[in-house]
Amino acid sequence: MLAGQGVRTEELVVLCLPPGAALVIGLLGVLKARGTYVPVDARAPASWRDAVVADCGAGLAVSPAEDPPGWLVQRLADGRSASMPSWPAAAERGAGAAAVHYSRGMQCDGVVLEHRQLFPLLADPALPGLAAGDVTAQRASVCSDLLNLEIWRPLAAGAAIAIPAAARSVPVPAAR
């Protein structure tokens, strides 16, 4: 779906989705299309979501569609470019951007997570071991960089991810 929208290498794709299976599928889809995901909680105030989109200069946004149920993929006319122009080229950095995370409650402060930073996390022996058949909870905020640990580590081990109902329904506080 995203590759069909012309996602380019490291193009920023805002995923404005609540915690759940759609978010995990969206994260995987962006990476498969060679994009860089920018997770934004759909329950956050519109003013904060708009500030993140404006700050990061994303080229695409993915949000839930209600009629018919599914996803709404929008090309953003004001996206700055296929990738952040101020970032060094992927070849210069050696790994390319996997994600950009914005913390809630603070000024817009996108933090880039590169692939080379993500892969060691999956195999870190200091973290509890996971195996096929295990089930872990995904409780971190959609906006938090902890999301990467709670999603990619279980999936890499063949474990399942459970999203508690409370995490899906807890209102997000307004930004400060």
C-alpha contacts under 8 A as a table, 3 or more apart, distances in Angstrom:
res1	aa1	res2	aa2	distance
1	M	4	G	5.15
1	M	5	Q	6.63
1	M	29	G	7.92
2	L	5	Q	4.97
2	L	6	G	6.77
2	L	7	V	6.03
2	L	29	G	6.90
2	L	30	V	6.88
2	L	33	A	6.26
2	L	73	V	7.96
3	A	6	G	5.17
3	A	7	V	5.29
3	A	8	R	7.99
3	A	33	A	5.19
4	G	7	V	7.47
5	Q	75	R	7.81
7	V	11	E	6.20
7	V	33	A	6.34
7	V	34	R	7.37
7	V	35	G	6.30
7	V	60	L	7.99
7	V	82	A	7.84
8	R	11	E	5.26
8	R	33	A	7.52
8	R	34	R	6.70
8	R	35	G	6.27
8	R	82	A	5.97
9	T	33	A	7.62
9	T	34	R	4.92
9	T	35	G	5.28
9	T	36	T	7.84
9	T	82	A	7.29
9	T	83	S	7.56
10	E	34	R	6.11
10	E	35	G	4.36
10	E	36	T	4.92
10	E	82	A	6.88
10	E	83	S	5.48
10	E	96	G	6.93
10	E	97	A	6.18
10	E	98	A	7.53
11	E	34	R	7.77
11	E	35	G	4.83
11	E	36	T	5.70
11	E	58	A	7.05
11	E	59	G	6.46
11	E	81	S	7.49
11	E	82	A	4.54
11	E	83	S	4.67
11	E	84	M	7.82
12	L	35	G	6.09
12	L	36	T	4.81
12	L	37	Y	5.87
12	L	38	V	6.62
12	L	56	C	7.56
12	L	57	G	7.41
12	L	58	A	4.60
12	L	59	G	5.86
12	L	60	L	6.84
12	L	82	A	7.22
12	L	83	S	6.37
12	L	84	M	7.92
13	V	30	V	7.05
13	V	35	G	6.68
13	V	36	T	6.04
13	V	37	Y	5.03
13	V	38	V	5.86
13	V	58	A	5.63
13	V	59	G	6.19
13	V	60	L	4.81
13	V	61	A	5.58
13	V	62	V	7.33
14	V	37	Y	6.05
14	V	38	V	4.60
14	V	39	P	5.93
14	V	40	V	6.78
14	V	53	V	7.16
14	V	58	A	6.42
14	V	60	L	6.24
14	V	61	A	4.57
14	V	62	V	6.12
15	L	23	L	7.39
15	L	26	G	6.92
15	L	27	L	7.77
15	L	37	Y	6.77
15	L	38	V	5.97
15	L	39	P	4.85
15	L	40	V	5.85
15	L	61	A	6.02
15	L	62	V	4.94
15	L	63	S	6.33
16	C	39	P	6.31
16	C	40	V	4.75
16	C	41	D	5.62
16	C	42	A	4.90
16	C	61	A	7.14
16	C	62	V	5.95
16	C	63	S	4.96
16	C	64	P	7.68
17	L	22	A	7.23
17	L	23	L	5.78
17	L	39	P	7.55
17	L	40	V	6.66
17	L	41	D	5.67
17	L	42	A	4.89
17	L	62	V	7.60
17	L	63	S	5.73
17	L	64	P	6.55
18	P	22	A	7.98
18	P	23	L	6.69
18	P	41	D	5.50
18	P	42	A	5.29
18	P	43	R	6.73
18	P	142	V	7.21
18	P	168	R	6.74
19	P	22	A	7.70
19	P	23	L	6.01
19	P	41	D	7.69
19	P	141	S	7.97
19	P	142	V	6.38
19	P	163	I	7.06
19	P	167	A	7.04
19	P	168	R	5.67
20	G	23	L	5.50
20	G	24	V	6.74
20	G	163	I	6.18
20	G	168	R	7.19
21	A	24	V	5.18
21	A	25	I	6.14
22	A	25	I	5.08
22	A	26	G	5.96
23	L	26	G	4.95
23	L	27	L	6.15
24	V	27	L	5.14
24	V	28	L	6.29
24	V	151	I	7.37
25	I	28	L	5.16
25	I	29	G	6.02
26	G	29	G	4.94
26	G	30	V	6.17
27	L	30	V	5.35
27	L	31	L	6.41
27	L	37	Y	6.51
28	L	31	L	5.24
28	L	32	K	6.05
29	G	32	K	5.05
29	G	33	A	6.15
30	V	33	A	5.14
30	V	34	R	6.30
30	V	35	G	5.08
30	V	36	T	6.42
30	V	37	Y	6.08
31	L	34	R	4.88
31	L	35	G	5.47
31	L	36	T	6.61
31	L	37	Y	7.41
31	L	98	A	7.02
32	K	35	G	7.45
35	G	98	A	7.32
36	T	97	A	5.93
36	T	98	A	4.86
36	T	99	A	5.02
36	T	100	V	7.11
37	Y	98	A	6.51
37	Y	99	A	4.71
37	Y	100	V	6.36
38	V	99	A	5.82
38	V	100	V	5.04
38	V	101	H	6.01
38	V	102	Y	7.91
39	P	100	V	7.63
39	P	101	H	6.69
39	P	142	V	6.06
39	P	143	C	5.58
40	V	44	A	7.73
40	V	49	R	6.72
40	V	102	Y	7.91
40	V	142	V	6.26
40	V	143	C	5.50
41	D	44	A	5.48
41	D	49	R	7.94
41	D	141	S	7.63
41	D	142	V	5.47
41	D	143	C	6.32
42	A	49	R	7.94
42	A	63	S	7.76
43	R	171	P	6.72
43	R	172	V	5.98
44	A	48	W	6.83
44	A	49	R	6.70
44	A	172	V	5.54
44	A	173	P	7.32
44	A	174	A	7.05
45	P	48	W	5.50
45	P	49	R	6.47
45	P	172	V	7.93
45	P	174	A	6.24
45	P	175	A	7.49
46	A	49	R	5.02
46	A	50	D	5.98
47	S	50	D	5.16
47	S	51	A	6.18
48	W	51	A	5.00
48	W	52	V	6.33
48	W	175	A	6.86
49	R	52	V	5.26
49	R	53	V	6.37
50	D	53	V	5.16
50	D	54	A	6.11
51	A	54	A	5.10
51	A	55	D	5.98
51	A	108	C	7.14
52	V	55	D	5.07
52	V	56	C	6.05
52	V	102	Y	7.19
52	V	108	C	6.41
53	V	56	C	5.48
53	V	57	G	5.98
53	V	58	A	6.14
54	A	57	G	5.48
54	A	58	A	7.70
55	D	108	C	6.98
56	C	84	M	7.61
56	C	110	G	7.23
57	G	78	D	7.19
57	G	79	G	4.57
57	G	80	R	4.97
57	G	81	S	7.30
57	G	84	M	7.33
58	A	61	A	7.30
58	A	76	L	7.06
58	A	79	G	4.97
58	A	80	R	6.95
58	A	81	S	7.69
59	G	75	R	5.95
59	G	76	L	5.19
59	G	77	A	7.43
59	G	78	D	7.60
59	G	79	G	4.51
59	G	80	R	7.13
59	G	81	S	6.74
59	G	82	A	6.65
60	L	73	V	6.95
60	L	74	Q	5.59
60	L	75	R	4.58
60	L	76	L	5.38
60	L	79	G	7.67
61	A	72	L	7.99
61	A	73	V	5.79
61	A	74	Q	5.26
61	A	75	R	6.63
61	A	76	L	6.97
62	V	71	W	6.62
62	V	72	L	5.62
62	V	73	V	4.61
62	V	74	Q	6.50
63	S	71	W	5.79
63	S	72	L	5.26
63	S	73	V	6.72
64	P	69	P	7.57
64	P	70	G	6.07
64	P	71	W	4.68
64	P	72	L	5.83
65	A	68	P	6.59
65	A	69	P	5.37
65	A	70	G	5.05
65	A	71	W	4.82
65	A	72	L	5.22
66	E	69	P	4.48
66	E	70	G	6.68
67	D	70	G	7.82
76	L	79	G	5.45
80	R	83	S	7.71
80	R	84	M	7.24
80	R	85	P	7.84
81	S	84	M	6.52
81	S	85	P	7.06
83	S	87	W	7.83
84	M	87	W	5.55
85	P	88	P	7.88
88	P	92	E	6.23
88	P	93	R	6.58
89	A	92	E	5.29
89	A	93	R	6.59
89	A	96	G	7.96
90	A	93	R	5.18
90	A	94	G	5.92
90	A	95	A	6.10
90	A	96	G	4.61
90	A	97	A	7.52
91	A	94	G	4.97
91	A	95	A	7.01
91	A	96	G	7.43
93	R	96	G	6.60
94	G	116	R	7.93
95	A	114	E	6.24
95	A	115	H	5.55
95	A	116	R	5.51
96	G	114	E	5.53
96	G	115	H	6.04
96	G	116	R	7.82
97	A	100	V	7.65
97	A	112	V	6.45
97	A	113	L	5.88
97	A	114	E	4.20
97	A	115	H	6.06
98	A	112	V	7.61
98	A	113	L	5.74
98	A	114	E	5.07
98	A	115	H	5.33
98	A	118	L	7.98
99	A	112	V	5.85
99	A	113	L	5.11
99	A	114	E	6.86
100	V	110	G	5.71
100	V	111	V	5.28
100	V	112	V	4.47
100	V	113	L	6.08
101	H	109	D	7.94
101	H	110	G	5.31
101	H	111	V	5.19
101	H	112	V	6.62
101	H	113	L	7.78
101	H	143	C	6.00
101	H	144	S	6.54
101	H	145	D	6.20
102	Y	108	C	6.28
102	Y	109	D	5.59
102	Y	110	G	4.68
102	Y	111	V	6.51
102	Y	143	C	6.05
102	Y	144	S	7.37
103	S	106	M	6.13
103	S	107	Q	7.95
103	S	108	C	7.25
103	S	109	D	6.80
103	S	110	G	7.59
103	S	143	C	6.21
103	S	144	S	6.46
104	R	143	C	7.08
104	R	175	A	6.20
105	G	174	A	7.47
105	G	175	A	4.36
105	G	176	R	4.84
106	M	109	D	7.49
106	M	175	A	7.15
106	M	176	R	6.61
113	L	117	Q	6.46
113	L	118	L	7.07
114	E	117	Q	5.26
114	E	118	L	6.45
115	H	118	L	5.01
115	H	119	F	6.25
116	R	119	F	5.70
116	R	120	P	7.18
117	Q	120	P	6.23
117	Q	121	L	7.04
118	L	121	L	5.35
118	L	122	L	6.87
118	L	148	N	7.76
119	F	122	L	5.34
119	F	123	A	7.12
120	P	123	A	5.41
120	P	124	D	5.99
121	L	124	D	5.19
121	L	149	L	7.23
121	L	153	R	7.50
122	L	149	L	7.57
122	L	152	W	6.86
122	L	153	R	4.97
122	L	156	A	6.94
123	A	153	R	7.86
124	D	127	L	5.80
125	P	128	P	7.39
125	P	129	G	7.54
130	L	134	D	6.40
130	L	153	R	7.98
130	L	154	P	6.54
130	L	157	A	5.88
130	L	159	A	6.69
131	A	134	D	5.68
131	A	154	P	7.88
131	A	157	A	5.30
131	A	158	G	6.15
131	A	159	A	5.79
132	A	157	A	6.01
132	A	158	G	4.30
132	A	159	A	4.63
132	A	160	A	7.81
133	G	158	G	6.92
133	G	159	A	5.25
133	G	160	A	6.78
134	D	158	G	7.88
134	D	159	A	4.77
134	D	160	A	6.15
135	V	154	P	7.86
135	V	159	A	5.68
135	V	160	A	4.64
135	V	161	I	5.64
135	V	162	A	6.59
136	T	150	E	7.71
136	T	154	P	7.06
136	T	159	A	7.41
136	T	160	A	6.36
136	T	161	I	5.08
136	T	162	A	5.92
137	A	150	E	7.32
137	A	161	I	5.70
137	A	162	A	4.73
137	A	163	I	5.72
137	A	164	P	6.88
138	Q	147	L	7.41
138	Q	150	E	5.46
138	Q	151	I	6.94
138	Q	161	I	6.32
138	Q	162	A	6.05
138	Q	163	I	5.15
138	Q	164	P	7.35
139	R	150	E	7.75
139	R	163	I	6.74
139	R	164	P	7.20
139	R	167	A	6.04
140	A	144	S	6.37
140	A	146	L	6.03
140	A	147	L	5.60
140	A	150	E	7.43
141	S	144	S	5.14
141	S	146	L	7.76
141	S	147	L	6.77
142	V	147	L	6.25
143	C	147	L	7.44
144	S	147	L	5.64
145	D	148	N	5.80
145	D	149	L	7.69
146	L	149	L	5.26
146	L	150	E	6.38
147	L	150	E	5.11
147	L	151	I	6.00
148	N	151	I	5.32
148	N	152	W	5.65
148	N	153	R	7.64
149	L	152	W	5.76
149	L	153	R	5.58
150	E	153	R	6.28
150	E	154	P	6.82
150	E	161	I	7.94
151	I	154	P	6.04
151	I	155	L	6.42
151	I	161	I	7.11
152	W	155	L	5.14
152	W	156	A	5.90
153	R	156	A	5.23
153	R	157	A	6.38
154	P	157	A	5.16
154	P	158	G	6.18
154	P	159	A	4.77
154	P	160	A	6.34
154	P	161	I	6.81
155	L	158	G	5.06
155	L	159	A	5.61
155	L	160	A	6.74
155	L	161	I	7.74
156	A	159	A	7.57
163	I	167	A	6.64
163	I	168	R	7.20
164	P	167	A	5.37
164	P	168	R	6.74
165	A	168	R	5.11
165	A	169	S	6.30
166	A	169	S	5.22
166	A	170	V	5.73
167	A	170	V	5.65
